[in-house]
Amino acid sequence: MPSADPVLRPQQPGDLPAVLDLTRRAFGAEGEVVAGLVETLATTPIYGTRFVVACEGERIIGHVGLTDGWIDAVERLVPVPVLSPLSVDPGHQGSGLGRLLVERALADAEAAGAPAVILEGDPAYYGRLGFEPAEARGVLRPSTAIPDRAFQWVRLSAYQPWMRGRFVYPDVFWRHDAVGLRDWRRQGSTGLEVSTVTLGARDVPALVAFYAALLGLEAPHVEAEDDWVALRETGGRSLAVQHEPEQEPATWPARTGQQHMQLHLEIRVDDLEAGIAHALSCGATPADHQPQDDVRVMLDPEGHPFCLWVETE
Ligand SMILES: CC(C)(COP(=O)(O)OP(=O)(O)OC[C@H]1O[C@@H](n2cnc3c(N)ncnc32)[C@H](O)[C@@H]1OP(=O)(O)O)[C@@H](O)C(=O)NCCC(=O)NCCS
């Protein structure tokens, strides 16, 4: 616990100069950008930012804000507050005030019925406060300038597994160029990324049609002579089918001397039984060996194993 038992309260209009000063001092070289963001959020009611300050006597020594962004889910836009920024006076850091402010923000969001709180930040710090990578649950970061591990969230009581899709920040974060780390994009990125997973098939049109039906993707036009056809998925990645006249179905589980599976697709479903029924209707067959309750191993028409899996708590 912080030594001086600071009082946490909603920010008042008269607090702004002290809050901006705190923000500049906490964020150092990035202070001007973050203070500009705070000023716009605090003076533009449309963003609806909920700021909380921590006071030691009259002095503001900590500050946190929640501003709604949205998960662009299939069903609808889901408002989810973004925790940003979080500032603790340099003279008071390391005494638990950051934790206190994050816990207050989470409690406020829970009380308001938000399904989660999202942020970008150091996982070494926020991981200890219960945050976990959001992309692992299908919530995609709004910019590749945010390292994937830094894009984190805490799910609250109102969370439901269908709440996934691209996360959209309100324009204010972009206006202030306060999204992600430009240096990380320059230095941390190798410039290499997996764009496509390609499956071999004796019958390209049939396997393309199978995956288009299975994944609900627009079926591309396939000419008889096409030997590589891509199906576009969300998120910019694609699945492709390539003509392999010698394609052999994999033996699964693997057996020495037989055709091994060398990679496979993991396909998330909201409801395992419904997903299995859908895959069967598209032409998949269940594998004989089923090692897990929350996963069903299926075979596509060319004999490639793939998994249907459902999230469990
Ligand atoms: C990050 C910040 C809010 C933490 O506030 P705080 O009051 O010092 O945090 P707490 O006292 O709750 O936690 C302190 C612990 O977190 C650790 N910590 C702080 N920043 C960390 C980071 N980036 N990575 C890993 N650990 C970190 C401290 O070393 C300390 O560890 P200890 O408990 O083992 O001694 C504060 O350092 C700050 O205002 N920094 C500048 C602004 C900033 O970076 N904000 C967050 C950006 S989203």
The ligand as an SDF file (V2000), in Angstrom:
LIG
                    3D

 48 50  0  0  0  0  0  0  0  0999 V2000
    4.0220    2.6060  -14.5890 C   0  0  0  0  0  0  0  0  0  0  0  0
    3.6040    3.3800  -13.3480 C   0  0  0  0  0  0  0  0  0  0  0  0
    2.2170    3.9090  -13.5120 C   0  0  0  0  0  0  0  0  0  0  0  0
    3.6720    2.4250  -12.1760 C   0  0  0  0  0  0  0  0  0  0  0  0
    3.2280    3.1300  -11.0190 O   0  0  0  0  0  0  0  0  0  0  0  0
    3.7610    2.7100   -9.5580 P   0  0  0  0  0  0  0  0  0  0  0  0
    2.9540    3.4380   -8.5710 O   0  0  0  0  0  0  0  0  0  0  0  0
    5.2160    2.8730   -9.4940 O   0  0  0  0  0  0  0  0  0  0  0  0
    3.3770    1.1740   -9.5890 O   0  0  0  0  0  0  0  0  0  0  0  0
    3.2560    0.1910   -8.3590 P   0  0  0  0  0  0  0  0  0  0  0  0
    3.8260    0.8350   -7.1430 O   0  0  0  0  0  0  0  0  0  0  0  0
    1.8580   -0.3000   -8.3070 O   0  0  0  0  0  0  0  0  0  0  0  0
    4.1440   -1.0000   -8.8310 O   0  0  0  0  0  0  0  0  0  0  0  0
    5.5190   -0.8100   -8.7580 C   0  0  0  0  0  0  0  0  0  0  0  0
    6.1970   -2.0460   -9.2520 C   0  0  0  0  0  0  0  0  0  0  0  0
    6.0310   -2.1080  -10.6790 O   0  0  0  0  0  0  0  0  0  0  0  0
    7.3000   -2.1640  -11.2650 C   0  0  0  0  0  0  0  0  0  0  0  0
    7.2280   -1.4920  -12.5430 N   0  0  0  0  0  0  0  0  0  0  0  0
    6.9810   -0.2100  -12.8140 C   0  0  0  0  0  0  0  0  0  0  0  0
    7.0200   -0.0030  -14.1510 N   0  0  0  0  0  0  0  0  0  0  0  0
    7.2980   -1.2030  -14.7070 C   0  0  0  0  0  0  0  0  0  0  0  0
    7.4850   -1.6440  -16.0230 C   0  0  0  0  0  0  0  0  0  0  0  0
    7.3860   -0.8250  -17.0630 N   0  0  0  0  0  0  0  0  0  0  0  0
    7.7620   -2.9570  -16.2160 N   0  0  0  0  0  0  0  0  0  0  0  0
    7.8480   -3.8140  -15.1810 C   0  0  0  0  0  0  0  0  0  0  0  0
    7.6930   -3.4370  -13.9200 N   0  0  0  0  0  0  0  0  0  0  0  0
    7.4320   -2.1420  -13.6880 C   0  0  0  0  0  0  0  0  0  0  0  0
    8.2170   -1.4840  -10.2840 C   0  0  0  0  0  0  0  0  0  0  0  0
    9.5450   -1.8950  -10.4930 O   0  0  0  0  0  0  0  0  0  0  0  0
    7.6740   -2.0000   -8.9760 C   0  0  0  0  0  0  0  0  0  0  0  0
    8.0910   -3.3150   -8.7640 O   0  0  0  0  0  0  0  0  0  0  0  0
    8.2510   -3.9190   -7.2840 P   0  0  0  0  0  0  0  0  0  0  0  0
    6.8740   -3.8950   -6.6800 O   0  0  0  0  0  0  0  0  0  0  0  0
    8.7480   -5.3150   -7.5230 O   0  0  0  0  0  0  0  0  0  0  0  0
    9.2050   -3.0140   -6.5780 O   0  0  0  0  0  0  0  0  0  0  0  0
    4.5780    4.5520  -13.0500 C   0  0  0  0  0  0  0  0  0  0  0  0
    5.8770    4.0320  -13.0090 O   0  0  0  0  0  0  0  0  0  0  0  0
    4.5100    5.6630  -14.0480 C   0  0  0  0  0  0  0  0  0  0  0  0
    3.7280    6.6000  -13.8960 O   0  0  0  0  0  0  0  0  0  0  0  0
    5.3610    5.5710  -15.0760 N   0  0  0  0  0  0  0  0  0  0  0  0
    5.4380    6.5860  -16.0880 C   0  0  0  0  0  0  0  0  0  0  0  0
    4.2270    6.5880  -16.9670 C   0  0  0  0  0  0  0  0  0  0  0  0
    3.9340    5.2340  -17.5630 C   0  0  0  0  0  0  0  0  0  0  0  0
    4.8000    4.5410  -18.0860 O   0  0  0  0  0  0  0  0  0  0  0  0
    2.6410    4.8410  -17.4820 N   0  0  0  0  0  0  0  0  0  0  0  0
    2.1600    3.5970  -17.9620 C   0  0  0  0  0  0  0  0  0  0  0  0
    2.0250    3.6710  -19.4190 C   0  0  0  0  0  0  0  0  0  0  0  0
    0.5640    2.9470  -19.9790 S   0  0  0  0  0  0  0  0  0  0  0  0
  1  2  1  0
  2  3  1  0
  2  4  1  0
  2 36  1  0
  4  5  1  0
  5  6  1  0
  6  7  2  0
  6  8  1  0
  6  9  1  0
  9 10  1  0
 10 11  2  0
 10 12  1  0
 10 13  1  0
 13 14  1  0
 14 15  1  0
 15 16  1  0
 15 30  1  0
 16 17  1  0
 17 18  1  0
 17 28  1  0
 18 19  1  0
 18 27  1  0
 19 20  2  0
 20 21  1  0
 21 22  1  0
 21 27  2  0
 22 23  1  0
 22 24  2  0
 24 25  1  0
 25 26  2  0
 26 27  1  0
 28 29  1  0
 28 30  1  0
 30 31  1  0
 31 32  1  0
 32 33  2  0
 32 34  1  0
 32 35  1  0
 36 37  1  0
 36 38  1  0
 38 39  2  0
 38 40  1  0
 40 41  1  0
 41 42  1  0
 42 43  1  0
 43 44  2  0
 43 45  1  0
 45 46  1  0
 46 47  1  0
 47 48  1  0
M  END
$$$$
